[in-house]
Amino acid sequence: MKTLILISHPKFEDSGTQQFLKTSFYSLDDVKYQVIDELYGQSDGIDIEKEQSALKGFDRIIFQFPMYWYSSPASLKQFMDDVFTRNYIVANRSVKTKQLGIVVTLGDAKADFQAGGSEQFTISELLRPLQAFAHKAGMQYLKPLVVDQFGYMDPEQKEKLLIDYLQYLSAEMPLSLANREKWLVERLQSTKQGKSDEKQQAIDLVINSLEDQQNNVESLKEDVKMIRNQEE
Amino acid sequence: MTDTTEWLVKQLTELKNDDQSFINKSIYQATIELAKEQDKRAQQSQDELDGRIWSPDKW
């Protein structure tokens, strides 16, 4: 699966959160990225046909941005207005069946974004225009990945964020136990690179055990389902 | 935890401690969490099976 991350951030290079995410996605082969602000910063401007054509080669498109006044920074809206023409989206259905994911970063705590919280509105409500766009375009809208208060995260939280983010970019959705297991097995394979034969064998044994455990979980689940069906 | 899960946690902790890459460390840690989750799900299903098989309704 091929993923394109469209980043909207006026100060991408200066953002610690964005640099962390960038270092993370560099570890994946089938992920490409584009900083929209850099596209608009070019002297010859944005080539709309080129951008439209480039999008076709990807299965999952990610909008990644910090939340500015309950929306994305202006560059994403500009990009959408310019590249997602009515002809491209509605008449030609050019991005139909692709997935649209949102990676939004917040300076405030995620917990504030709920009814009764200091921000009052949920992230789902605030991102509704992007969900509506996905709906109109025939795209599958993925549950947004919210990264809040990165600066306060300890190393354990950053480890978890890294995995959540990489899975959001490249794992099969929904993120069921089976899909997470499949994804982790692939990543474990990649960690063998540059390791001694002994270490590689240890990783292979881990993979075999994980797969056995997963088969056991699936088989027990089937048994439970069968007995439930017999009883009802 | 089953013996297999305990063994997995031990192996993965060693791999994590021996690796310098933050990305690899994160992958090993996530695998530890996954192994524990598998263990929990298997136990829950096993308990439900036992409960349903030994239900007094069937006595």
Chai-1 contact restraints between the chains, C-beta under 6 A:
chainA,res_idxA,chainB,res_idxB,connection_type,confidence,min_distance_angstrom,max_distance_angstrom,comment,restraint_id
A,S27,B,I23,contact,1.0,0.0,6.0,A-B,restraint_1
A,E159,B,S26,contact,1.0,0.0,6.0,A-B,restraint_2
A,E159,B,Q29,contact,1.0,0.0,6.0,A-B,restraint_3
A,L162,B,S26,contact,1.0,0.0,6.0,A-B,restraint_4
A,I163,B,S26,contact,1.0,0.0,6.0,A-B,restraint_5
A,I163,B,A30,contact,1.0,0.0,6.0,A-B,restraint_6
A,L184,B,T31,contact,1.0,0.0,6.0,A-B,restraint_7
A,L184,B,L34,contact,1.0,0.0,6.0,A-B,restraint_8
A,R187,B,I27,contact,1.0,0.0,6.0,A-B,restraint_9
A,T191,B,N24,contact,1.0,0.0,6.0,A-B,restraint_10
A,T191,B,I27,contact,1.0,0.0,6.0,A-B,restraint_11
A,V206,B,Q11,contact,1.0,0.0,6.0,A-B,restraint_12
A,S209,B,T4,contact,1.0,0.0,6.0,A-B,restraint_13
A,S209,B,L8,contact,1.0,0.0,6.0,A-B,restraint_14
A,Q213,B,Q38,contact,1.0,0.0,6.0,A-B,restraint_15
A,N216,B,A42,contact,1.0,0.0,6.0,A-B,restraint_16
A,V217,B,Q38,contact,1.0,0.0,6.0,A-B,restraint_17
A,V217,B,R41,contact,1.0,0.0,6.0,A-B,restraint_18
A,V217,B,A42,contact,1.0,0.0,6.0,A-B,restraint_19
A,L220,B,A42,contact,1.0,0.0,6.0,A-B,restraint_20
A,L220,B,S45,contact,1.0,0.0,6.0,A-B,restraint_21
A,K221,B,S45,contact,1.0,0.0,6.0,A-B,restraint_22
A,D223,B,L49,contact,1.0,0.0,6.0,A-B,restraint_23
A,V224,B,S45,contact,1.0,0.0,6.0,A-B,restraint_24
A,V224,B,E48,contact,1.0,0.0,6.0,A-B,restraint_25
A,V224,B,L49,contact,1.0,0.0,6.0,A-B,restraint_26
A,I227,B,R52,contact,1.0,0.0,6.0,A-B,restraint_27
